[in-house]
């Protein structure tokens, strides 16, 4: 546990915190925007952000503890999920026809969703750097 708090951790801590803040900010913008647009399945958005947060937490924990295989696996999965979710968010930007009660209405454009999609793109770039770092500098012991 001592190595967790030593030098190798020093530069990883701010990077991990930045990743967590970017993910939290993206979720903090996207969920209220989707909720206020009266999207019927807004809770699915909340669930996906929670899933991304859990995988980020597990990946950062493995990264901090220098678990090479686990870090690469979790960060790769998180990268794929983030790319998928970013494309879903960009697909939600244009106006859509929605069913509210028994009436069909036109939902307005949601250009605010470009912000969380952009933050997810930055997160993917940071995760790629973390994956490469874990692959080349991680311990070679099985995790």
N, C-alpha and C positions, 0 to 999 in steps of 0.2 A: 504494500500500500504506500510505502514511502516514495517509490518512484512516481506514483500518481501525482504527487505534489511537487516534484523536483523540476529541474530545468526543461525537460522535454514537454512538460505540461504548460509552461509559461506562454508559448506562442499559440498553442492549440486552444487555450481557454478563451482568448478574445475572438478567435475565428469561430469557435463553437457558439459563443454567445451571440455573435453577429448572425450566424445561421438561425438560431432560435428567435432572435428579434425579427429577422426578415420573415420567417414563417408566421410568427405571431401577428406581425403587422399586416401581412397578406390576408390572414384569416380574419383579423379585426376589420378589414375593409370589405372583404367579400361576403361574409355571412350577413351583416346588416344590409348590404346592398341588395342581396338576393331576397332577404326577408321583406324588405320594404317594397320590392317589386312584386310581391305577392306570388312568388314562385311556389307552387304547391309542395314541392319536395325540398324545401329549404333545409330541413333537418339532415338530409343526405349530404349537403354541403358541410354542415357542421361535423358530421361523422367522418367525412373524408379529411377534413383539416385535423381532427383528433387523431386519425390513423397516421397521417403524415407526421404529426408531432410525436407520437409514440415511436415510430421508426427513426426519427431524428434523434430522440433521446437515447434509444438503444445503440444506434450507430455511433453517437458521440461518446457514449460510455465505453464502447469497444475501442474506439479510436484513442481515447485518453489512456486506456489500459494497454495499448499497443497489441491488441489482438488482431493480427493481420488478416486472417481469413474471414473472421466474423465482421470486421470493419468493411472489407471489400464487398462482402455479400450484402450487408445491410445498406451501405451507401449506394451500391448498384441498384438494389431494389427501390430505394428511395428516389434515386434519379429517374428510374422508369415511371414510378408512380407520379412524380412531380411533372414530368413531361406530359403524361396522360392527363393529369388534372389541369395543367395549364392549357392544353388544347380544348378541354371541356369548357373552361372559363371563357376562352376566346370565342368559342361557339355560342356561348350564352349572351354575347354582346349585342348582336342585332335584335331588333324587335321580333317578338313571337306572338302567336295567337295562343291565349291561355283560356282555360275553363275556370271561371269563378262562380261557384255554386252551380246554377244551371244556365248561366249566361256565358257566351263566348266574348272575350275582350282581347284587345291588342295591347300587349305589354310594351312599354317604351324601351328604347335602346338603353343599354347599361354600359356605357363606355368606361365607367369606373372600374370595371372588371379587367381592363388592360393593366391596371396597377398591380393587383395581386399576381396576374400572369407574368408580368415583368419581374416581380420579386421572386417568383418561382424560378424564372430563368436564371437570375443571379444565384439563387440557392443551388441550382443544378451545376453552375460553373464552380461554385465553392466546393460542392460535393465531389466533382471530378478532380479538383486539386487535392482534396482529402483522400480520395480513393487512390490516386497515384502516389501520394505521400505514404499512405498505409501500405501499399503494395511494395514500395521500395525501401522504406525505413522501418517497417514493423518487425517485431521479433519473428523469428522463423520457427517458433514452437507452435504446435497445434493448439487451436482455441476450443 
